[in-house]
Amino acid sequence: MSRFRSVIAGVGGYLPKKVLTNADLAKMVDTTDEWISQRTGIHKRHIAAEGETTSMMATIASKRALEAAGMEAGELDMIILATATPDLTFPATATIVQKELGMLRGFAFDISAVCSGFLYALAVADSFMARGQVRSALVIGSETFSRILDWEDRTTCVLFGDGAGAVVLKAEPGAPGMGERGIVHTHLRSDGRHTDLLYVDGGPSKTQTVGHLRMSGNKVFRHAITNISGAIARVLDDAGLNESDIDWFVPHQANERILEGISKKLGLPKEKVVSTVAEHGNTSAASIPLALDVAIQDGRVKRGDLVLFEALGGGFTWGAALARM
């Protein structure tokens, strides 16, 4: 049994100032606002400015999360940053954030699980806390996907945007129970047989290049609905809960059609789904904490609510998590 539970004490987000609308994209590539909107639900996305990096965005989101938690960076024991677009091959972008925050204790590292990265990082942080090894942690998702897009490929460049989201976790005594705040349960999966369906065609070891994102959209869509639904069923079953217990569904913001397909399969009404994909596009590992921040800021997600998270990313990696806010 866990000795400690991981309570989400603060959430923060950051989006670059530059906005790229569907109309803007129609001037760059063979597409239209109608084509993008009907197939993805996306209307605009934010794009990092020249010189604006994954670590810069992560640092701003982290400062906002720390402020919301009423904490200083010096109180943190650990930073985990989920990203597929690090500043450098090494060192870990998390260590750059550690420096920028002025955190002179503990440790920091990156996790690479693409769009599932935030869930992977959350699960890892929760495990450290459950064993009493850390008492406070910063979990970040930050991405500059605009740097790895092929801007001549209309099937992918219309989908993604940049941004960062962060949550501060604090350890509280005891396992999360009925009504008690904390991470209730997590479930992670991967299947390396499908690496050719969503990947970047470059890397230091293989090509000595950064490369561009490549995706077989229809196949990813089918896997997403099946795999994510299975992970959600598993995490609810392990927690001894069912769909009717969920107050809010905060999914990875990949595509409005995927969100609708999963929520329909779960029997969740649209009113319980937090969707930011129309305004943000797919921000990969940043999408869940960004959406959570929006829902907290506008008053939808409140203290005591049971929130369900899910994601699927290249690899494939996927998973689900439950948290009592």
Secondary structure, DSSP 8 states (H G I E B T S, - for coil): --SEEEEEEEEEEE--S-EEEHHHHHTTSS--HHHHHHHH---EEE---TT--HHHHHHHHHHHHHHHHT--GGG-SEEEEE-SS-SSSSS-HHHHHHHHHT--SSEEEEE--GGGHHHHHHHHHHHHHHTTS-SEEEEEEEEEGGGG--TT-HHHHTTB-EEEEEEEEEEEES---TT--EEEEEEEEE-GGGTTTEEES--TTTTSS---EEE-HHHHHHHHHHHHHHHHHHHHHHHT--GGG-SEEEE--S-HHHHHHHHHHHT--GGGB---HHHH-B-GGGHHHHHHHHHHHTTSS-TT-EEEEEEEETTTEEEEEEEE-
